[in-house]
Amino acid sequence: MLLATHVCLATATPTLHHRTAEFKTILKESRALFFNLFHTDKVIMIASSVEHCYARYKENAQQTVRLGSVR
């Protein structure tokens, strides 16, 4: 097995919607961990960007999604 059992089981749980209180709590805790990990107070996490890109892609199959960094 490539992944630990608890990781595989976690992927089988329902996805949290990004506007629920539970998700906001997890996001807040994750941001705090990233501050420590990267030694910065400037961490930006966009919760619904992939969901939005996919929804827009499905609406218009000819639309191209470009991913990159903002400077």
TISE-619684 format. One record per residue (C-alpha): residue number from 1; residue in one letter; x, y, z. Coordinates in nm, 2 decimals. Layout:
% TISE-619684
seq->NUM | type->a | px->X | py->Y | pz->Z
...
% end
This chain:
% TISE-619684
seq->1 | type->m | px->0.00 | py->0.00 | pz->0.00
seq->2 | type->l | px->0.14 | py->0.34 | pz->-0.10
seq->3 | type->l | px->-0.07 | py->0.54 | pz->0.15
seq->4 | type->a | px->-0.13 | py->0.49 | pz->0.51
seq->5 | type->t | px->-0.47 | py->0.33 | pz->0.58
seq->6 | type->h | px->-0.60 | py->0.64 | pz->0.77
seq->7 | type->v | px->-0.52 | py->0.86 | pz->0.46
seq->8 | type->c | px->-0.71 | py->0.62 | pz->0.23
seq->9 | type->l | px->-1.01 | py->0.62 | pz->0.46
seq->10 | type->a | px->-1.01 | py->1.00 | pz->0.49
seq->11 | type->t | px->-1.05 | py->1.02 | pz->0.11
seq->12 | type->a | px->-1.37 | py->0.82 | pz->0.13
seq->13 | type->t | px->-1.54 | py->1.08 | pz->0.36
seq->14 | type->p | px->-1.78 | py->1.33 | pz->0.21
seq->15 | type->t | px->-1.62 | py->1.66 | pz->0.10
seq->16 | type->l | px->-1.69 | py->1.97 | pz->0.31
seq->17 | type->h | px->-1.85 | py->2.26 | pz->0.14
seq->18 | type->h | px->-1.63 | py->2.57 | pz->0.15
seq->19 | type->r | px->-1.90 | py->2.79 | pz->0.30
seq->20 | type->t | px->-1.97 | py->2.57 | pz->0.61
seq->21 | type->a | px->-1.85 | py->2.66 | pz->0.96
seq->22 | type->e | px->-1.66 | py->2.33 | pz->0.99
seq->23 | type->f | px->-1.46 | py->2.42 | pz->0.67
seq->24 | type->k | px->-1.39 | py->2.77 | pz->0.80
seq->25 | type->t | px->-1.25 | py->2.62 | pz->1.12
seq->26 | type->i | px->-1.02 | py->2.38 | pz->0.93
seq->27 | type->l | px->-0.91 | py->2.66 | pz->0.70
seq->28 | type->k | px->-0.82 | py->2.88 | pz->1.00
seq->29 | type->e | px->-0.62 | py->2.60 | pz->1.16
seq->30 | type->s | px->-0.45 | py->2.52 | pz->0.83
seq->31 | type->r | px->-0.35 | py->2.89 | pz->0.78
seq->32 | type->a | px->-0.20 | py->2.89 | pz->1.13
seq->33 | type->l | px->0.01 | py->2.58 | pz->1.05
seq->34 | type->f | px->0.13 | py->2.74 | pz->0.72
seq->35 | type->f | px->0.24 | py->3.05 | pz->0.90
seq->36 | type->n | px->0.47 | py->2.84 | pz->1.11
seq->37 | type->l | px->0.58 | py->2.62 | pz->0.83
seq->38 | type->f | px->0.68 | py->2.90 | pz->0.59
seq->39 | type->h | px->0.78 | py->3.15 | pz->0.86
seq->40 | type->t | px->0.56 | py->3.42 | pz->0.72
seq->41 | type->d | px->0.23 | py->3.60 | pz->0.79
seq->42 | type->k | px->0.14 | py->3.62 | pz->0.42
seq->43 | type->v | px->-0.03 | py->3.30 | pz->0.33
seq->44 | type->i | px->-0.32 | py->3.30 | pz->0.08
seq->45 | type->m | px->-0.54 | py->3.00 | pz->0.04
seq->46 | type->i | px->-0.82 | py->3.00 | pz->-0.22
seq->47 | type->a | px->-1.07 | py->2.74 | pz->-0.12
seq->48 | type->s | px->-1.30 | py->2.73 | pz->-0.43
seq->49 | type->s | px->-1.07 | py->2.80 | pz->-0.72
seq->50 | type->v | px->-1.05 | py->2.45 | pz->-0.86
seq->51 | type->e | px->-1.42 | py->2.40 | pz->-0.81
seq->52 | type->h | px->-1.49 | py->2.72 | pz->-1.00
seq->53 | type->c | px->-1.25 | py->2.64 | pz->-1.28
seq->54 | type->y | px->-1.42 | py->2.30 | pz->-1.34
seq->55 | type->a | px->-1.77 | py->2.45 | pz->-1.33
seq->56 | type->r | px->-1.67 | py->2.72 | pz->-1.58
seq->57 | type->y | px->-1.50 | py->2.45 | pz->-1.80
seq->58 | type->k | px->-1.82 | py->2.24 | pz->-1.80
seq->59 | type->e | px->-2.03 | py->2.54 | pz->-1.91
seq->60 | type->n | px->-1.81 | py->2.62 | pz->-2.21
seq->61 | type->a | px->-1.59 | py->2.34 | pz->-2.34
seq->62 | type->q | px->-1.39 | py->2.58 | pz->-2.56
seq->63 | type->q | px->-1.28 | py->2.79 | pz->-2.26
seq->64 | type->t | px->-0.91 | py->2.74 | pz->-2.16
seq->65 | type->v | px->-0.80 | py->2.76 | pz->-1.80
seq->66 | type->r | px->-0.45 | py->2.90 | pz->-1.75
seq->67 | type->l | px->-0.28 | py->2.84 | pz->-1.42
seq->68 | type->g | px->0.02 | py->3.03 | pz->-1.30
seq->69 | type->s | px->0.16 | py->3.26 | pz->-1.04
seq->70 | type->v | px->0.08 | py->3.62 | pz->-0.98
seq->71 | type->r | px->0.37 | py->3.86 | pz->-0.93
% end
